[in-house]
Amino acid sequence: MDQLPTDQQEALRKKNTERLRLMAARTGDVEDDELETMDRTALLEVVAKDIAFRRGQASRWKSGKSDQVREMELQLELKRMELESKKIEKEAELENKRIELQNERGKGKTGARATVSRGR
């Protein structure tokens, strides 16, 4: 019982013996014939241990779950960063091609103007 918070201990103490037997039976730790002979104190201990165990399992599950979620968030952030980096590289390539095209057009126009100027 000491593993549980005081309010839970009180709540268990207030339950009638038959209710404690039902709760102890659900744990699966005690045989039915043994349940019939157990006193109230023993029933309280079985139920309290089960509650503490389940609470511990839930805490481990939650912390494990949050670790999994955090890992997924980190992987997602890494993927976003990779995509952003690729996007920046592609934009730089496109900008370089645009500049090359402008330079080629500029050379072509300059050459055409020179020819036209000579023709006059």
N, C-alpha and C positions, 0 to 999 in steps of 0.2 A: 504494500500500500504506500510505502514511503516514496516510491518512484513517481507518484502522481501528485499534482498540485493539490493544495488543501481543499479547494472548492470541489474538485472531482472526488476526493476522498469522502467529503461530507455527503455528496450526492449518492455515492455508493452505499454509505452507511444508512441512508434514509430508505433505501430500497428494501422491500420485504424479502424474506428468505426464499420464497418460491421464485420471485423474479431473479434473484441472484443465481438460483439453480439453473434457470433457463439460460441466463447469460453465460454461465460456466459451461453448460452443455454445448452451446454454440462455438465455444473455443475449440472443441474437439480434443482437448488435452486430457479429459477425464471420462472414464467409462460411466455408463448410465447407472449401474448398480453401485458404483463408488459415490456418485452424486447423491444418492439417497441417504447415504450414511455420513456424509460430510457435515460438519457443524458450520455455523454462520461465519466464523472467523476464517476457516479454510476456504469457503466459497468466496469470501471477499478477496482473499489472496489470489485465488485462481483468476478471478475477473480482473483484478487490478494488474496482475502480471500481463494478462492478455491486452488490456488497454494500453499499458506502457509499451508493450512490444509493437502493437499496431501503430502507435504514435511514433515510435522510433523508426519503423519501416516507412511511414509516410514522410517523415523528415528526410530520410535517406533518399526516397524516391523524388521528393521535391528538389533536394539539392542536386541530385543526379540530373533531373530534368532541367534545372536551371543551367547546369554545366553544359548539357546538350544544346540548349537554346543559345547560350553564349557562344559555343563553338560554331553553331550554324550562323549566328550573326557575324562572327569574325570571318567565316568563309564567304558570306555574302558581301561583306565590306571589301574583302580582298578581290572578289570578282568584279565589283563595281570599279575599284581602282584600276584593275587590268583593262576593263572596257573603256574607262576614261582615258587611259594612256594610249590605247589603240586609236580612240577617236581623235586625240590630239595629234598622233602620228599621221593619220589619214588627212586631217585638216592641213597639216604642214605640207604633206605631199601635194595636195590639191592646190595650195597656195603657190608652191614652187612651180607646178605645171602652169598655173595661171600667169605667173610672172614670165615664164619661158615663152608662153604663147604671145603675151604682150610684147616681149622683146623681139620675137620673130615677126610679128605684125609691124612693129616699129621699124625694123630693118627693111622689111618689104616696102613699106610706105616711103621710107627715106630713099631707097633705091629707085622707086618709081618716080618720086619727085625729082630726083637728080636727072633721070632720063627725060622727063617732061621739060625740065628747065633747059636741058641741052638742046632739046628739039626746037625751042622757040627761037 
